[in-house]
Amino acid sequence: MMEQIAATVAYALLVTGLLVRKKRNLHVTFMASGLAIDFALVVILQIQRNVIKEAVTEQYSLLERGHIIASTLAFGLYFPVIVLGLRQLLGYGSPTDRLWHIRIALTAFVLRSVGFLLMFTIE
């Protein structure tokens, strides 16, 4: 239950960050906060339940597997999104970097949305 609350807070921060994307400082604050909570949640779940091993070895329903796959893919995309976003923030990014930041970030957000919704199928 606590994991679902933390994931909901993280997702709400990501949604808010997306909505305020034209206001760079707010966008960065909300997105960084949401990503940090998501990262922390993965670390906590790994320490508490060894979820990576569990995800590979346990039998899950189709919806549960969808959650795992979508969330894992989103998590993996966070890394290039952060790097490309930091390049923009620090003034080193090119227009191509910005375009790829947006494309990858939107893909990660869609995957995170799917993972978030499917999270509620896990007991």
The first five atom37 places (N, CA, C, CB, O) and aatype in JSON, in Angstrom:
{
  "aatype": [12, 12, 6, 5, 9, 0, 0, 16, 19, 0, 18, 0, 10, 10, 19, 16, 7, 10, 10, 19, 1, 11, 11, 1, 2, 10, 8, 19, 16, 13, 12, 0, 15, 7, 10, 0, 9, 3, 13, 0, 10, 19, 19, 9, 10, 5, 9, 5, 1, 2, 19, 9, 11, 6, 0, 19, 16, 6, 5, 18, 15, 10, 10, 6, 1, 7, 8, 9, 9, 0, 15, 16, 10, 0, 13, 7, 10, 18, 13, 14, 19, 9, 19, 10, 7, 10, 1, 5, 10, 10, 7, 18, 7, 15, 14, 16, 3, 1, 10, 17, 8, 9, 1, 9, 0, 10, 16, 0, 13, 19, 10, 1, 15, 19, 7, 13, 10, 10, 12, 13, 16, 9, 6],
  "atom_mask": [
    [1, 1, 1, 1, 1],
    [1, 1, 1, 1, 1],
    [1, 1, 1, 1, 1],
    [1, 1, 1, 1, 1],
    [1, 1, 1, 1, 1],
    [1, 1, 1, 1, 1],
    [1, 1, 1, 1, 1],
    [1, 1, 1, 1, 1],
    [1, 1, 1, 1, 1],
    [1, 1, 1, 1, 1],
    [1, 1, 1, 1, 1],
    [1, 1, 1, 1, 1],
    [1, 1, 1, 1, 1],
    [1, 1, 1, 1, 1],
    [1, 1, 1, 1, 1],
    [1, 1, 1, 1, 1],
    [1, 1, 1, 0, 1],
    [1, 1, 1, 1, 1],
    [1, 1, 1, 1, 1],
    [1, 1, 1, 1, 1],
    [1, 1, 1, 1, 1],
    [1, 1, 1, 1, 1],
    [1, 1, 1, 1, 1],
    [1, 1, 1, 1, 1],
    [1, 1, 1, 1, 1],
    [1, 1, 1, 1, 1],
    [1, 1, 1, 1, 1],
    [1, 1, 1, 1, 1],
    [1, 1, 1, 1, 1],
    [1, 1, 1, 1, 1],
    [1, 1, 1, 1, 1],
    [1, 1, 1, 1, 1],
    [1, 1, 1, 1, 1],
    [1, 1, 1, 0, 1],
    [1, 1, 1, 1, 1],
    [1, 1, 1, 1, 1],
    [1, 1, 1, 1, 1],
    [1, 1, 1, 1, 1],
    [1, 1, 1, 1, 1],
    [1, 1, 1, 1, 1],
    [1, 1, 1, 1, 1],
    [1, 1, 1, 1, 1],
    [1, 1, 1, 1, 1],
    [1, 1, 1, 1, 1],
    [1, 1, 1, 1, 1],
    [1, 1, 1, 1, 1],
    [1, 1, 1, 1, 1],
    [1, 1, 1, 1, 1],
    [1, 1, 1, 1, 1],
    [1, 1, 1, 1, 1],
    [1, 1, 1, 1, 1],
    [1, 1, 1, 1, 1],
    [1, 1, 1, 1, 1],
    [1, 1, 1, 1, 1],
    [1, 1, 1, 1, 1],
    [1, 1, 1, 1, 1],
    [1, 1, 1, 1, 1],
    [1, 1, 1, 1, 1],
    [1, 1, 1, 1, 1],
    [1, 1, 1, 1, 1],
    [1, 1, 1, 1, 1],
    [1, 1, 1, 1, 1],
    [1, 1, 1, 1, 1],
    [1, 1, 1, 1, 1],
    [1, 1, 1, 1, 1],
    [1, 1, 1, 0, 1],
    [1, 1, 1, 1, 1],
    [1, 1, 1, 1, 1],
    [1, 1, 1, 1, 1],
    [1, 1, 1, 1, 1],
    [1, 1, 1, 1, 1],
    [1, 1, 1, 1, 1],
    [1, 1, 1, 1, 1],
    [1, 1, 1, 1, 1],
    [1, 1, 1, 1, 1],
    [1, 1, 1, 0, 1],
    [1, 1, 1, 1, 1],
    [1, 1, 1, 1, 1],
    [1, 1, 1, 1, 1],
    [1, 1, 1, 1, 1],
    [1, 1, 1, 1, 1],
    [1, 1, 1, 1, 1],
    [1, 1, 1, 1, 1],
    [1, 1, 1, 1, 1],
    [1, 1, 1, 0, 1],
    [1, 1, 1, 1, 1],
    [1, 1, 1, 1, 1],
    [1, 1, 1, 1, 1],
    [1, 1, 1, 1, 1],
    [1, 1, 1, 1, 1],
    [1, 1, 1, 0, 1],
    [1, 1, 1, 1, 1],
    [1, 1, 1, 0, 1],
    [1, 1, 1, 1, 1],
    [1, 1, 1, 1, 1],
    [1, 1, 1, 1, 1],
    [1, 1, 1, 1, 1],
    [1, 1, 1, 1, 1],
    [1, 1, 1, 1, 1],
    [1, 1, 1, 1, 1],
    [1, 1, 1, 1, 1],
    [1, 1, 1, 1, 1],
    [1, 1, 1, 1, 1],
    [1, 1, 1, 1, 1],
    [1, 1, 1, 1, 1],
    [1, 1, 1, 1, 1],
    [1, 1, 1, 1, 1],
    [1, 1, 1, 1, 1],
    [1, 1, 1, 1, 1],
    [1, 1, 1, 1, 1],
    [1, 1, 1, 1, 1],
    [1, 1, 1, 1, 1],
    [1, 1, 1, 1, 1],
    [1, 1, 1, 1, 1],
    [1, 1, 1, 0, 1],
    [1, 1, 1, 1, 1],
    [1, 1, 1, 1, 1],
    [1, 1, 1, 1, 1],
    [1, 1, 1, 1, 1],
    [1, 1, 1, 1, 1],
    [1, 1, 1, 1, 1],
    [1, 1, 1, 1, 1],
    [1, 1, 1, 1, 1]
  ],
  "atom_positions": [
    [[0.83, -1.21, 0.0], [0.0, 0.0, 0.0], [0.87, 1.27, 0.0], [-0.94, 0.0, 1.22], [0.58, 2.22, -0.72]],
    [[1.93, 1.27, 0.82], [2.8, 2.45, 0.85], [3.48, 2.66, -0.5], [3.87, 2.3, 1.96], [3.71, 3.79, -0.93]],
    [[3.79, 1.54, -1.18], [4.41, 1.65, -2.5], [3.46, 2.33, -3.49], [4.81, 0.25, -3.03], [3.89, 3.14, -4.31]],
    [[2.17, 2.0, -3.39], [1.2, 2.61, -4.29], [1.04, 4.11, -4.0], [-0.16, 1.91, -4.16], [0.87, 4.9, -4.92]],
    [[1.11, 4.47, -2.74], [1.02, 5.9, -2.38], [2.24, 6.65, -2.93], [0.93, 6.07, -0.83], [2.1, 7.71, -3.53]],
    [[3.43, 6.1, -2.72], [4.65, 6.74, -3.23], [4.61, 6.82, -4.76], [5.91, 5.95, -2.78], [4.97, 7.86, -5.33]],
    [[4.17, 5.76, -5.42], [4.08, 5.77, -6.88], [3.06, 6.79, -7.36], [3.71, 4.37, -7.4], [3.26, 7.43, -8.4]],
    [[1.98, 6.96, -6.63], [0.95, 7.95, -6.99], [1.49, 9.37, -6.84], [-0.31, 7.76, -6.13], [1.24, 10.22, -7.69]],
    [[2.22, 9.61, -5.77], [2.84, 10.94, -5.58], [3.83, 11.21, -6.71], [3.56, 11.03, -4.2], [3.84, 12.29, -7.29]],
    [[4.67, 10.21, -7.01], [5.66, 10.37, -8.09], [4.96, 10.65, -9.41], [6.54, 9.1, -8.21], [5.36, 11.55, -10.15]],
    [[3.91, 9.89, -9.71], [3.2, 10.07, -10.97], [2.54, 11.45, -11.03], [2.13, 8.96, -11.15], [2.56, 12.11, -12.07]],
    [[1.96, 11.9, -9.91], [1.33, 13.23, -9.87], [2.37, 14.32, -10.13], [0.65, 13.47, -8.5], [2.09, 15.3, -10.81]],
    [[3.57, 14.15, -9.59], [4.65, 15.12, -9.83], [5.06, 15.11, -11.31], [5.87, 14.8, -8.94], [5.3, 16.17, -11.88]],
    [[5.13, 13.93, -11.92], [5.47, 13.85, -13.34], [4.4, 14.51, -14.2], [5.66, 12.39, -13.76], [4.72, 15.24, -15.14]],
    [[3.13, 14.26, -13.89], [2.04, 14.89, -14.64], [2.12, 16.41, -14.5], [0.65, 14.37, -14.15], [1.98, 17.13, -15.49]],
    [[2.33, 16.88, -13.29], [2.44, 18.32, -13.05], [3.63, 18.89, -13.82], [2.57, 18.62, -11.54], [3.53, 19.96, -14.43]],
    [[4.75, 18.18, -13.78], [5.93, 18.62, -14.52], [5.68, 18.72, -16.0], [0.0, 0.0, 0.0], [6.16, 19.64, -16.66]],
    [[4.92, 17.79, -16.52], [4.57, 17.82, -17.94], [3.67, 19.02, -18.25], [3.87, 16.51, -18.36], [3.82, 19.66, -19.29]],
    [[2.75, 19.31, -17.35], [1.82, 20.42, -17.56], [2.5, 21.79, -17.5], [0.71, 20.36, -16.53], [2.04, 22.74, -18.13]],
    [[3.59, 21.89, -16.73], [4.29, 23.17, -16.59], [5.59, 23.21, -17.39], [4.59, 23.45, -15.11], [6.51, 23.95, -17.05]],
    [[5.67, 22.42, -18.45], [6.92, 22.3, -19.21], [7.4, 23.6, -19.82], [6.75, 21.28, -20.31], [8.58, 23.74, -20.12]],
    [[6.51, 24.56, -20.02], [6.92, 25.86, -20.57], [7.63, 26.73, -19.53], [5.7, 26.6, -21.13], [8.3, 27.7, -19.88]],
    [[7.47, 26.39, -18.25], [8.14, 27.11, -17.16], [9.29, 26.23, -16.68], [7.13, 27.45, -15.98], [9.12, 25.38, -15.81]],
    [[10.45, 26.47, -17.26], [11.6, 25.57, -17.11], [11.9, 25.2, -15.65], [12.82, 26.21, -17.73], [12.05, 24.02, -15.34]],
    [[11.99, 26.17, -14.77], [12.35, 25.88, -13.38], [11.33, 24.99, -12.7], [12.5, 27.18, -12.59], [11.69, 24.05, -11.99]],
    [[10.06, 25.27, -12.92], [9.02, 24.43, -12.33], [9.04, 23.03, -12.95], [7.63, 25.08, -12.53], [8.91, 22.03, -12.25]],
    [[9.21, 22.98, -14.26], [9.27, 21.69, -14.97], [10.39, 20.83, -14.38], [9.5, 21.91, -16.5], [10.18, 19.66, -14.05]],
    [[11.56, 21.4, -14.25], [12.71, 20.66, -13.72], [12.44, 20.21, -12.29], [14.0, 21.52, -13.78], [12.74, 19.07, -11.94]],
    [[11.89, 21.08, -11.46], [11.62, 20.75, -10.06], [10.64, 19.59, -9.94], [11.08, 21.97, -9.32], [10.89, 18.63, -9.21]],
    [[9.53, 19.68, -10.65], [8.52, 18.62, -10.56], [9.02, 17.31, -11.15], [7.23, 19.05, -11.26], [8.82, 16.24, -10.57]],
    [[9.65, 17.39, -12.31], [10.13, 16.16, -12.95], [11.24, 15.51, -12.12], [10.63, 16.46, -14.37], [11.22, 14.29, -11.93]],
    [[12.18, 16.29, -11.65], [13.27, 15.73, -10.83], [12.71, 15.08, -9.56], [14.29, 16.83, -10.46], [13.19, 14.02, -9.14]],
    [[11.73, 15.71, -8.96], [11.13, 15.15, -7.74], [10.4, 13.84, -8.04], [10.15, 16.17, -7.12], [10.55, 12.86, -7.3]],
    [[9.64, 13.81, -9.12], [8.93, 12.58, -9.5], [9.88, 11.46, -9.85], [0.0, 0.0, 0.0], [9.68, 10.32, -9.43]],
    [[10.93, 11.77, -10.61], [11.92, 10.76, -10.97], [12.67, 10.27, -9.74], [12.91, 11.33, -12.0], [12.93, 9.07, -9.63]],
    [[13.0, 11.15, -8.83], [13.72, 10.76, -7.61], [12.88, 9.79, -6.78], [14.08, 12.0, -6.77], [13.41, 8.81, -6.26]],
    [[11.6, 10.06, -6.66], [10.72, 9.16, -5.91], [10.63, 7.81, -6.63], [9.32, 9.78, -5.73], [10.68, 6.77, -5.98]],
    [[10.49, 7.83, -7.95], [10.45, 6.58, -8.71], [11.74, 5.78, -8.51], [10.24, 6.87, -10.2], [11.68, 4.57, -8.27]],
    [[12.89, 6.44, -8.61], [14.17, 5.76, -8.39], [14.24, 5.18, -6.98], [15.35, 6.73, -8.63], [14.62, 4.02, -6.8]],
    [[13.88, 5.98, -5.99], [13.92, 5.53, -4.6], [13.0, 4.34, -4.39], [13.54, 6.67, -3.66], [13.35, 3.4, -3.67]],
    [[11.84, 4.37, -5.0], [10.89, 3.28, -4.86], [11.45, 1.98, -5.42], [9.58, 3.62, -5.57], [11.29, 0.92, -4.81]],
    [[12.11, 2.04, -6.56], [12.72, 0.85, -7.14], [13.81, 0.31, -6.21], [13.32, 1.17, -8.54], [13.9, -0.9, -5.99]],
    [[14.64, 1.19, -5.68], [15.71, 0.77, -4.77], [15.11, 0.13, -3.52], [16.61, 1.98, -4.38], [15.57, -0.93, -3.08]],
    [[14.11, 0.76, -2.95], [13.47, 0.21, -1.74], [12.85, -1.15, -2.02], [12.39, 1.19, -1.22], [13.02, -2.08, -1.23]],
    [[12.12, -1.28, -3.13], [11.51, -2.57, -3.47], [12.57, -3.63, -3.72], [10.62, -2.42, -4.71], [12.37, -4.8, -3.37]],
    [[13.68, -3.25, -4.32], [14.75, -4.21, -4.55], [15.35, -4.68, -3.21], [15.86, -3.58, -5.44], [15.59, -5.87, -3.03]],
    [[15.57, -3.75, -2.3], [16.14, -4.11, -1.0], [15.16, -4.96, -0.19], [16.52, -2.83, -0.21], [15.55, -5.97, 0.41]],
    [[13.9, -4.56, -0.17], [12.9, -5.25, 0.65], [12.49, -6.6, 0.08], [11.68, -4.39, 0.8], [12.36, -7.58, 0.82]],
    [[12.29, -6.65, -1.24], [11.67, -7.86, -1.82], [12.47, -8.48, -2.95], [10.32, -7.53, -2.32], [12.04, -9.49, -3.52]],
    [[13.61, -7.92, -3.29], [14.41, -8.44, -4.41], [13.53, -8.57, -5.67], [15.03, -9.83, -4.04], [13.45, -9.63, -6.29]],
    [[12.87, -7.46, -6.02], [11.86, -7.47, -7.08], [12.42, -7.81, -8.46], [11.19, -6.14, -7.14], [11.68, -8.31, -9.31]],
    [[13.69, -7.56, -8.7], [14.24, -7.88, -10.01], [14.26, -9.4, -10.19], [15.67, -7.29, -10.18], [13.83, -9.92, -11.22]],
    [[14.76, -10.1, -9.19], [14.77, -11.57, -9.25], [13.33, -12.1, -9.29], [15.53, -12.17, -8.04], [13.01, -13.01, -10.06]],
    [[12.48, -11.52, -8.47], [11.08, -11.93, -8.4], [10.4, -11.76, -9.76], [10.34, -11.12, -7.33], [9.63, -12.63, -10.18]],
    [[10.67, -10.65, -10.43], [10.04, -10.37, -11.73], [10.45, -11.4, -12.78], [10.41, -8.97, -12.21], [9.69, -11.71, -13.69]],
    [[11.67, -11.93, -12.65], [12.18, -12.89, -13.62], [11.73, -14.32, -13.31], [13.7, -12.84, -13.66], [11.48, -15.1, -14.22]],
    [[11.63, -14.64, -12.02], [11.39, -16.04, -11.65], [9.94, -16.39, -11.32], [12.23, -16.38, -10.47], [9.56, -17.55, -11.44]],
    [[9.15, -15.43, -10.93], [7.77, -15.71, -10.52], [6.82, -15.74, -11.72], [7.3, -14.67, -9.51], [7.11, -15.18, -12.78]],
    [[5.7, -16.41, -11.53], [4.65, -16.44, -12.54], [3.66, -15.3, -12.25], [3.92, -17.84, -12.56], [3.12, -15.2, -11.14]],
    [[3.45, -14.47, -13.23], [2.55, -13.34, -13.06], [1.47, -13.38, -14.12], [3.32, -12.01, -13.12], [1.62, -13.99, -15.17]],
    [[0.36, -12.71, -13.81], [-0.71, -12.57, -14.78], [-0.26, -11.66, -15.92], [-2.0, -12.02, -14.11], [0.76, -10.98, -15.81]],
    [[-1.02, -11.65, -16.99], [-0.69, -10.8, -18.14], [-0.64, -9.32, -17.72], [-1.73, -11.01, -19.27], [0.25, -8.59, -18.15]],
    [[-1.59, -8.89, -16.91], [-1.62, -7.48, -16.47], [-0.43, -7.16, -15.58], [-2.92, -7.18, -15.72], [0.16, -6.08, -15.7]],
    [[-0.07, -8.09, -14.7], [1.09, -7.86, -13.84], [2.38, -7.8, -14.66], [1.2, -8.97, -12.78], [3.25, -6.96, -14.41]],
    [[2.49, -8.68, -15.65], [3.66, -8.64, -16.53], [3.69, -7.35, -17.33], [3.68, -9.85, -17.47], [4.76, -6.79, -17.57]],
    [[2.51, -6.86, -17.74], [2.44, -5.58, -18.44], [2.96, -4.45, -17.58], [0.0, 0.0, 0.0], [3.67, -3.57, -18.06]],
    [[2.61, -4.47, -16.29], [3.11, -3.46, -15.35], [4.63, -3.51, -15.27], [2.49, -3.67, -13.95], [5.3, -2.48, -15.35]],
    [[5.16, -4.71, -15.12], [6.61, -4.88, -14.97], [7.34, -4.41, -16.23], [6.96, -6.35, -14.69], [8.33, -3.68, -16.14]],
    [[6.84, -4.81, -17.39], [7.5, -4.45, -18.65], [7.42, -2.95, -18.89], [6.85, -5.21, -19.82], [8.44, -2.31, -19.19]],
    [[6.23, -2.37, -18.76], [6.06, -0.93, -19.03], [6.88, -0.1, -18.05], [4.57, -0.54, -18.93], [7.53, 0.86, -18.45]],
    [[6.86, -0.47, -16.78], [7.6, 0.29, -15.77], [9.1, 0.17, -15.97], [7.22, -0.18, -14.37], [9.83, 1.15, -15.8]],
    [[9.56, -1.02, -16.32], [10.99, -1.22, -16.56], [11.47, -0.42, -17.76], [11.29, -2.71, -16.77], [12.53, 0.21, -17.71]],
    [[10.7, -0.44, -18.83], [11.08, 0.33, -20.02], [11.09, 1.83, -19.72], [10.11, 0.04, -21.18], [12.01, 2.54, -20.13]],
    [[10.07, 2.31, -19.0], [10.04, 3.73, -18.62], [11.25, 4.08, -17.78], [8.74, 4.07, -17.85], [11.9, 5.1, -18.01]],
    [[11.55, 3.24, -16.81], [12.69, 3.46, -15.92], [13.99, 3.55, -16.73], [12.79, 2.33, -14.87], [14.83, 4.41, -16.47]],
    [[14.14, 2.67, -17.69], [15.34, 2.69, -18.53], [15.44, 3.94, -19.37], [0.0, 0.0, 0.0], [16.55, 4.43, -19.63]],
    [[14.31, 4.47, -19.8], [14.31, 5.69, -20.61], [14.58, 6.95, -19.79], [12.99, 5.83, -21.33], [14.94, 7.99, -20.34]],
    [[14.4, 6.84, -18.48], [14.68, 8.0, -17.63], [16.12, 8.48, -17.8], [14.41, 7.66, -16.15], [16.38, 9.69, -17.75]],
    [[17.06, 7.55, -17.99], [18.47, 7.94, -18.06], [18.76, 8.86, -19.24], [19.34, 6.7, -18.15], [19.35, 9.93, -19.03]],
    [[18.39, 8.51, -20.49], [18.64, 9.46, -21.57], [17.83, 10.74, -21.44], [18.35, 8.81, -22.91], [18.28, 11.81, -21.86]],
    [[16.64, 10.66, -20.86], [15.83, 11.86, -20.66], [16.56, 12.82, -19.72], [14.43, 11.5, -20.09], [16.61, 14.03, -19.97]],
    [[17.12, 12.28, -18.65], [17.85, 13.12, -17.69], [19.07, 13.74, -18.33], [18.26, 12.3, -16.45], [19.32, 14.94, -18.19]],
    [[19.85, 12.94, -19.05], [21.06, 13.45, -19.69], [20.72, 14.54, -20.7], [21.84, 12.32, -20.38], [21.34, 15.61, -20.69]],
    [[19.75, 14.29, -21.55], [19.37, 15.28, -22.57], [18.77, 16.52, -21.92], [18.38, 14.67, -23.57], [19.01, 17.64, -22.38]],
    [[17.98, 16.33, -20.86], [17.4, 17.47, -20.15], [18.47, 18.32, -19.48], [0.0, 0.0, 0.0], [18.41, 19.55, -19.51]],
    [[19.44, 17.66, -18.86], [20.53, 18.4, -18.23], [21.34, 19.18, -19.26], [21.45, 17.44, -17.46], [21.77, 20.31, -18.99]],
    [[21.56, 18.59, -20.42], [22.28, 19.3, -21.48], [21.53, 20.59, -21.84], [22.45, 18.4, -22.74], [22.15, 21.64, -22.03]],
    [[20.22, 20.52, -21.94], [19.43, 21.72, -22.24], [19.53, 22.72, -21.1], [17.96, 21.34, -22.5], [19.73, 23.92, -21.32]],
    [[19.37, 22.23, -19.89], [19.37, 23.1, -18.72], [20.7, 23.84, -18.56], [19.08, 22.29, -17.46], [20.73, 25.01, -18.17]],
    [[21.79, 23.14, -18.85], [23.13, 23.73, -18.68], [23.6, 24.52, -19.9], [24.12, 22.65, -18.38], [24.69, 25.08, -19.9]],
    [[22.76, 24.55, -20.95], [23.1, 25.34, -22.13], [23.99, 24.64, -23.14], [0.0, 0.0, 0.0], [24.52, 25.29, -24.04]],
    [[24.16, 23.34, -23.0], [25.0, 22.59, -23.94], [24.19, 21.84, -24.99], [25.86, 21.6, -23.18], [24.75, 21.28, -25.93]],
    [[22.9, 21.83, -24.84], [22.05, 21.04, -25.73], [21.81, 21.71, -27.07], [0.0, 0.0, 0.0], [21.74, 22.93, -27.18]],
    [[21.71, 20.88, -28.06], [21.39, 21.35, -29.41], [19.89, 21.23, -29.63], [22.19, 20.55, -30.49], [19.19, 20.6, -28.83]],
    [[19.38, 21.81, -30.71], [17.97, 21.61, -31.04], [17.63, 20.13, -31.23], [17.61, 22.39, -32.31], [16.52, 19.69, -30.92]],
    [[18.58, 19.36, -31.72], [18.37, 17.92, -31.88], [18.26, 17.24, -30.51], [19.51, 17.28, -32.71], [17.42, 16.36, -30.32]],
    [[19.11, 17.66, -29.57], [19.02, 17.13, -28.2], [17.65, 17.4, -27.6], [20.13, 17.74, -27.31], [17.05, 16.54, -26.97]],
    [[17.17, 18.61, -27.81], [15.86, 18.99, -27.27], [14.76, 18.13, -27.88], [15.57, 20.48, -27.53], [13.87, 17.65, -27.17]],
    [[14.82, 17.94, -29.18], [13.83, 17.12, -29.87], [13.84, 15.69, -29.33], [14.09, 17.12, -31.38], [12.78, 15.11, -29.07]],
    [[15.04, 15.11, -29.15], [15.15, 13.75, -28.62], [14.73, 13.68, -27.16], [16.57, 13.22, -28.79], [14.16, 12.68, -26.72]],
    [[15.02, 14.73, -26.4], [14.55, 14.79, -25.01], [13.03, 14.69, -24.97], [15.03, 16.09, -24.32], [12.47, 13.92, -24.19]],
    [[12.38, 15.45, -25.8], [10.92, 15.45, -25.84], [10.39, 14.09, -26.28], [10.39, 16.56, -26.77], [9.5, 13.54, -25.64]],
    [[10.93, 13.56, -27.36], [10.45, 12.26, -27.88], [10.62, 11.14, -26.86], [11.21, 11.9, -29.16], [9.69, 10.38, -26.61]],
    [[11.81, 11.07, -26.28], [12.07, 9.99, -25.32], [11.26, 10.2, -24.05], [13.57, 9.91, -24.99], [10.74, 9.24, -23.48]],
    [[11.16, 11.44, -23.61], [10.4, 11.74, -22.39], [8.92, 11.4, -22.56], [10.55, 13.22, -22.02], [8.31, 10.83, -21.65]],
    [[8.36, 11.72, -23.7], [6.95, 11.39, -23.93], [6.74, 9.87, -23.99], [6.44, 12.04, -25.22], [5.74, 9.36, -23.49]],
    [[7.68, 9.17, -24.6], [7.6, 7.71, -24.64], [7.68, 7.15, -23.22], [8.74, 7.12, -25.52], [6.91, 6.27, -22.85]],
    [[8.62, 7.66, -22.43], [8.76, 7.22, -21.05], [7.5, 7.52, -20.25], [9.97, 7.89, -20.38], [7.07, 6.71, -19.43]],
    [[6.9, 8.69, -20.49], [5.69, 9.06, -19.76], [4.53, 8.15, -20.12], [5.32, 10.52, -20.06], [3.77, 7.73, -19.24]],
    [[4.37, 7.83, -21.39], [3.3, 6.91, -21.79], [3.51, 5.54, -21.13], [3.25, 6.76, -23.35], [2.58, 4.96, -20.59]],
    [[4.75, 5.05, -21.2], [5.05, 3.76, -20.56], [4.82, 3.83, -19.05], [6.5, 3.34, -20.86], [4.28, 2.89, -18.46]],
    [[5.23, 4.92, -18.44], [5.03, 5.08, -16.99], [3.54, 5.14, -16.67], [5.73, 6.35, -16.46], [3.11, 4.63, -15.64]],
    [[2.76, 5.76, -17.54], [1.31, 5.82, -17.34], [0.7, 4.43, -17.38], [0.65, 6.72, -18.4], [-0.14, 4.09, -16.55]],
    [[1.11, 3.64, -18.36], [0.63, 2.26, -18.46], [1.04, 1.48, -17.22], [1.18, 1.57, -19.74], [0.21, 0.78, -16.61]],
    [[2.31, 1.59, -16.83], [2.8, 0.9, -15.63], [2.05, 1.35, -14.38], [0.0, 0.0, 0.0], [1.74, 0.54, -13.51]],
    [[1.78, 2.64, -14.3], [1.07, 3.18, -13.13], [-0.35, 2.59, -13.05], [1.0, 4.72, -13.19], [-0.78, 2.15, -11.99]],
    [[-1.06, 2.6, -14.16], [-2.42, 2.06, -14.16], [-2.43, 0.56, -13.86], [-3.09, 2.34, -15.5], [-3.29, 0.08, -13.12]],
    [[-1.49, -0.16, -14.43], [-1.44, -1.61, -14.22], [-0.93, -1.97, -12.82], [-0.54, -2.26, -15.27], [-1.11, -3.1, -12.37]],
    [[-0.31, -1.02, -12.13], [0.16, -1.26, -10.77], [-0.99, -1.7, -9.87], [0.82, 0.01, -10.2], [-0.8, -2.49, -8.94]],
    [[-2.17, -1.2, -10.15], [-3.32, -1.51, -9.32], [-3.84, -2.93, -9.54], [-4.41, -0.52, -9.59], [-4.77, -3.36, -8.86]],
    [[-3.26, -3.66, -10.49], [-3.64, -5.07, -10.69], [-2.78, -6.0, -9.84], [-3.51, -5.46, -12.18], [-3.04, -7.2, -9.76]],
    [[-1.74, -5.43, -9.21], [-0.82, -6.25, -8.41], [-1.29, -6.26, -6.96], [0.63, -5.72, -8.5], [-1.63, -5.22, -6.39]],
    [[-1.3, -7.45, -6.39], [-1.78, -7.58, -5.0], [-0.69, -7.31, -4.01], [-2.34, -8.95, -4.75], [-0.92, -7.38, -2.81]]
  ]
}
